[in-house]
Amino acid sequence: PPVGVSKACSSCVRTAGVKEACTQCDQFVCQNCSRFCSSCNAVTCSLCSTIDYGDVGEQVLCNDCSIFQV
């Protein structure tokens, strides 16, 4: 990002690391707020992921992978 751009987490406004950005929306996300997709292991924020409470248990799915779940 350009100099002077905030690297605050889009969820909790804490400082996020340089490499911590949601792969779906490119917003910065801190380690506490980031979620890893159970299907493709993509890093996502809470807005770009859903939690599937299916038979397998609790699974985090990014928006791309969640459309394939029935």
Secondary structure by P-SEA (a helix, b strand, c coil): cccccccccccccccccccccccccccccccccbbbbcccccccccccbbbbbccccbbbbcaaaaaacc
